[in-house]
Every structure is written in C-alpha cells, then in structure tokens.
Amino acid sequence: MERLVFVTQKVDPQHPALAATVRKIAALAALVDEVVVLTDGAVPGVLPANCRVVKFGAATQAGRGARYTAALVRELARSPRPLAVVAHMCPIYAVLAAPLVRPLGVPLLLWYTHWRATGLLRLAEKLVTAAVSVDVRTFPFASPKVIALGHGIEVEQFPLAPRPEPVAELRILQVGRTSSAKGIAEVLRGVAEARRQGLAVRYLFHGPSLTPDEQAHRTELHALVSELGLDGVAELGEAVPRSELPALLAACDVMVNNMKPGATDKAVFEAAASGVPVLASNPAFDGLLVPEWQFARESAAELAAKLAAVAALSPEQRTAIGLRLRDRVIASHSVASWAEGILRVARARRGAPAAAPREAQP
C-alpha cells in the first residue's frame, strides 16, 4: 500500500488563489492507494474517496503549528509509512516536518513557485529532500535540490475554445491578484499606448485583493485608469469563481501576463490550454511561448506593438497558434504529468538519509 501525505492551506475548488490544488491532490490520489491531506480548512466532499482530510485549523498560529505537528506524528506512526510528505507552497510546513520526517528516511518535498526568497524558505531548502517547481527559474534562488515538473494544469477543465470572430475591438484579458508583482499598471499603460496609436482595444481584469497592500494597489489602479483616459475601456473586476474562467477565456482575443520574474502564473498555462493566444513578459515562459509573443516587462511601447500584431492575425492564424499552445501544455504542464513527477521524485529518494545542513545558495 502506498500512502502520501500532502500539506496545504486550503482545500476549496472555488478559492481565488488555491482552487487548483484540489485537482492536484486528485491527480496524486489516482496514482497511490491513499492521500492524507493535512490542511487548515477544507470544503467537504470535493476530493476522491481515497483521500483522507485531517484539519489542523486553530485560532492562533501557534495552535495551528501544534495541531499540524501532532497530526503529522500520527500519520508517520501508521503503517506503512508514507511514500513522501509534500508541503504545498508554505515553507513553514516543511520546516516543522523536517525533524519528524527526515530521520525516518521519508522524502520531504516542497512545492514552491514564487519570486519571494524569504529566510524561512532558505531554511526549508536546507531541510527538504527536494524542492519541486514549475521550472528551475521559478524557485527564487539557485539550488541543486530544485527539480522542474511543469505547472500541473487540469487540461480537461479548460477545453479548446473556438476563437471568437474578429470584432472592432481587440479583447484583452488579464487575471490574478492585484499585487504590484503582477505588473497590471504596466499593462494598462501598454493598452493606453496601443489606443494612442489607433488600435481599438478593450481591457478586462479579474482578480481578488487578498491583503491590505493588494487592496491599496487596486485603488491605485482605478486612479491610473482615469489618468490614462481608459474609463469605459478598461475594467477592473473582482475575482470570479474558477468555474467561470473558461467562459472568460473563450470570449477574449488575447491574454496578457506581466508577472515579475521568478514565478509563472498558472493562468497563462490555462489560457494556453484553452487555445487562447498569450503575451507574457516573464522569461520563464520561453518553453511555452515563441519570442514573438514575449515583451519587455516595463515597455508600454513594446506591449502595444505586440497587441497590434495579435489584432492583425486572421482567425485561421489564431486557431493555429492556440492548437500549438494547447499541445505544449498537454505535453509538459498537465496535472497528470505533474503528479507523476511528484511520485517519481519521491520514489527515487525514498530511504535517503537526512542531508547535513549546508550553506544556502545565493
């Protein structure tokens, strides 16, 4: 019997930031006998029958830490021992687990894809068996422990969308949190520059503001829309349920992504799976996008030129681009290939002794 322990913040298919985690857990469950999900909170009934959910939610951070540790101790004591413990995005889960997991020879994996290199992450990197990410460049510092697995997109959830017939305005979609790291302001300037050059465009943004900084940035973005003369052209919408994203993708002509280097937004891969042309600034998308569909992150003029190039495509050209993008996502970024990669890493490292502490990589 193969068991896997998976640790995550939330299990919620409608969560604005963590909904995709549900599909990843389900993909792992299809490959092992049992997945034990340790989580702060979970929506009941959304995981396969061979997933057992253990909640460690508490009113305080110390309480959550204590309950998480106790739950993990119980799982490690059960027979057979887990094939691996996978910590999802939160380095603290790996740090707390390491003294319990590593002496037993159970692999400890940290899935992390973000540009922020915190002190806690550097400590976690020293303690884990392996750090898994989309690409070696989506882990925020160099480490021989980093293994690229692709993003893990539920391709079936994003069917190939027939490209809408060309209309008078190029319909641009951007999604994500209203974090300054998303480069939304620069995209708005690119849209304004495209309009100044005579291109008819309409810009739609959808995403949550989950922190005070993100809420403040949303206010700044609203002011920038007016400053750039984009009232009635640019719309800054709230987050939509994940189930509505395929319809948004089907109705747009191009998705634009301007994420700060060091992370690759899953929304780009979801758009590509839907056959939607994508423009992105992050160099880590070079395996998905040809150079013609990438732009300099802070160049409004370059983004405007790329938007004009998309507007000039025929329906047949847009369809051909979309098919190529979908094929690349299926080949390298599907949730099935991601789950297989997690298990491949875990099985290869099972029984490995705990590594001696070493200096963190620069």
C-alpha positions, 0 to 999 in steps of 0.5 A: 500500500502506498500512502502520501501525505500532502500539506496545504492551506486550503482545500476549496475548488472555488478559492481565488488563489488555491482552487487548483490544488484540489485537482492536484491532490486528485491527480496524486490520489489516482496514482497511490492507494491513499492521500492524507491531506493535512490542511487548515480548512477544507470544503467537504466532499470535493476530493476522491474517496481515497483521500483522507482530510485531517484539519489542523485549523486553530485560532492562533498560529501557534495552535495551528503549528501544534495541531499540524505537528501532532497530526503529522506524528500520527500519520508517520506512526501508521503503517506503512509509512508514507511514500513522501510528505509534500508541503504545498507552497508554505515553507513553514510546513516543511520546516516543522516536518523536517525533524519528524520526517527526515530521520525516518528516511521519508522524502520531504518535498516542497512545492514552491513557485514564487519570486519571494526568497524569504529566510524561512524558505532558505531554511526549508531548502536546507531541510527538504529532500527536494524542492519541486517547481514549475521550472528551475527559474521559478524557485527564487534562488539557485539550488541543486535540490530544485527539480522542474515538473511543469505547472500541473494544469487540469487540461480537461477543465479548460477545453479548446475554445473556438476563437471568437470572430474578429470584432472592432475591438481587440479583447484583452484579458488579464487575471490574478491578484492585484499585487504590484508583482503582477505588473497590471499598471504596466499593462494598462499603460501598454493598452493606453499606448496601443489606443494612442496609436489607433488600435481599438482595444478593450481591457478586462481584469479579474482578480481578488485583493487578498491583503491590505497592500493588494487592496491599496494597489487596486485603488491605485489602479482605478486612479491610473485608469482615469489618468490614462483616459481608459474609463469605459475601456478598461475594467477592473473586476473582482475575482470570479469563481474558477468555474467561470474562467473558461467562459472568460477565456473563450470570449477574449482575443488575447491574454496578457501576463506581466508577472515579475520574474521568478514565478509563472502564473498558472493562468497563462498555462490555462489560457494556453490550454484553452487555445487562447493566444498569450503575451507574457513578459516573464522569461520563464515562459520561453518553453511555452511561448515563441519570442514573438509573443514575449515583451519587455516587462516595463515597455508600454511601447513594446506591449502595444506593438505586440497587441497590434500584431495579435489584432492583425492575425486572421482567425485561421492564424489564431486557431493555429497558434492556440492548437500549438499552445494547447499541445505544449501544455498537454505535453509538459504542464498537465496535472497528470504529468505533474503528479507523476513527477511528484511520485517519481521524485519521491520514489527515487529518494525514498530511504535517503538519509537526512542531508547535513545542513549546508550553506544556502545558495545565493 
